[in-house]
Amino acid sequence: MFLYNPFKSDCIEDLIDRWVKAEEARGWTKELVRVRHGPDKPLDDLEPGDTLYIIGHGDVTPNRMVDRATTEGGTPEILQPHELAARLFADGLTDKAITIKIYSCLAARGILDSFATNAAIQIKLKCGSKGGMSCKFDIYGYDEIVSILVLNPQTGEYGKFVGQLKQDVTGVSEDTIELTTVKASSSRRLLVKKGFGFM
């Protein structure tokens, strides 16, 4: 399993740190690989059957992913679908039978014109075989508010949980999301078909 920071900034690294610590605390035994955007082609090592989590924050503006929540301050680094695909390609993503999860709150909201759908199309065009006419990727997105892997205080178990925005705040961050007992397993494989054509 690969946890990928597609941004130039370090903001997402804290989320990945917490995910890795949670995996260690629950006794994870499979290989967990941290990778980030950079010149050394970190995605060359992906093998068929691997899962690549692309980690970022959802944004109130449609069709973009950002490196920080609004509460973190500073100017966010923004990735639009074609920019994410270009970074994946530059980082060595090639057409292999892997699962890609665009792990960002509400990335698949709006389904047909969502960040996740548009990113999946761009990834297929940029990194798929035959100029996007064929590809082996299986790409998912989430239309919910999702947590990284955490210990849920309500249940005492580890998981990636669906959250709900608190009533008295705006924005999305640790302080504004209440974790529910529902695990974020309802990702949608609605983005691209393996092989020819788009869904």
N, C-alpha and C positions, 0 to 999 in steps of 0.2 A: 504494500500500500504506500503510495507516494502522496505527501502533503506539499503542495506547490504554492509558493508565493509568487504571483505574476508581476508584482510591483517592484519599482526601484527602491522605494522607501522600506524602512524596517517595521512599519506599523503593524503589519499582519504577523510578524514574527512572534509577538506576545501571544496571540491566539494559538499559533502553532506550538509554542512552548507549553501552553496549558493543555492542549490536546495530547502532546507527547507524555506529559506528567500523568495525565489521567490514564493513558494506556499502560504506563509503567505501574501505576497504583493498582490496576485491576489485573496485572499479571499477563499482559499481552505477550504472546510468544511468536507471532508472525513478524516478518521483517517490516519495519516502519522506516521509510526513507524521507528525510526532509530535503526539499529542493527549492531553489528560488531562481528567479530570472537573472541571467548573467551570461558572461561570455564563454563559459566552459561547457555548453550544451548539456545541461543537467538532465534532460529527458531522453538522452541517448540510451540510458540503461533500462528503459521500460521494456518489458517482455510480454508476449501474449498472455492474457489472463490477469495482468496487473490492473489495479484500480488507481486512477489519478484524481485526487481531489484538488480542484482549483479553488483556492480559498480567498474570499474577499467579502466586502460588505455590500449589501443591496443599497439602493439609493432611491430617494423619493422621485428623482428625475428618471423617467423610463430609459431603458436601453443603455445603462451604464453600470459599472461596478467600481467601487472606490476602496481606498486602502485604509480608511479610518471612519469611525462613527462620528456623527455631528458633535457629540459631547467631548471628543478628544481634542478639539481645537486644531488650528492650523489649516492650511489649504490642502484639500484632498487631492491625491493623485487619482485621475479618472481614466478608466479603460472603457472604450466602446467596443462592440463586438469584433470589428475588423482589427482593432489594435491588440486585443487579446489573442486572436488567431495568429497575428504576425509575431507576437512574443513567443507563443508556443512553437511556432515553426523555427524561429531563431534559436530557441532553446533545445532544438533537436527532436521535436515530435515528428515521428514518421508513422505511416499507416500500418498499425498493428491491431490485432484483435484485443483491444483493451477497453475497459470501462472508464469513461470520463464523467465525473460528477462536478457540475458547476455549483459549488457549495457556497451559496450566498443567499441571504434572506430574499424571498420574493422574486428570485431570478426568473422563474417561469410564469410569473403573474401576467395575465393577458395572453398567455399561451402562444398564439400565432404571431404576435408582434412583441414578444418578450425579449429581454436580454439573452436568456438562455437559448431560445430558439434561434435568434439571429446570430449568436456566437457559434452555435452548433453548425449552422449553415456556412459561416465563414471558416470554421475549423475544417470542415469537410472540403471546402474549395481550396484552402491554403495547404492543408496537410494530407488530404486524401489522395488515393491513387487516381491516375488518369485525370488530373486537374479537377478532382471532385466528382467525377462521374461514377466512381466506385470508391468505397472505403469500408474498413473493418471496424471503425469505432462504434461503440454503443454509448450514446451520450444522454445524460439525465440532467434535469433541473428541478428546482423546488419552488412551489408556489405558496410556501408557508414561511413563517419566521422560524429559522432553525438555529440551534446552538451548535457549537463545536462539541466534541466529546467531553462530557462533564459528569460529575456525581450529582444526581438529582436530589436535592434536600428533602423532597416530599417522599421519595421512594427508597432512597439509600442505594440505588443501583446506577451503574454507569451506562450512558447512552448518548445519542444525539437526539435531543428532544425538540418537539415543536413548542414554540413559545406563544404567549399572548401579550400584546401591548397593554401596559397598565393604563387605567382610565385617566389618570391625572397628569400625564406627561405626553410630550411629543418626541419623535425621534426613536432611534433604535440603538440600544447599548445594553450592557449588563444591568444597569440600573433601571432600565425602562422595560425590560422583558421579564415576565414571570414564566418560569418553566412549567409546563403541564406534565402529566404522566404519559402523554402520548409520544412515542418515539417517532423520529423523523424518518419513517420508512416508506412514506407515501410519495417518494420522488416519482416523477413521471418520465417514462421513456417515450417522449412525444416529439423528440427533437429531430433526429435523422434516422432513416432506415439504413441498416447495413446494406452494402451493395449499391444498386442503382436507385436514383431518384430520391426525392425529399418526401417526408411525411406531410 
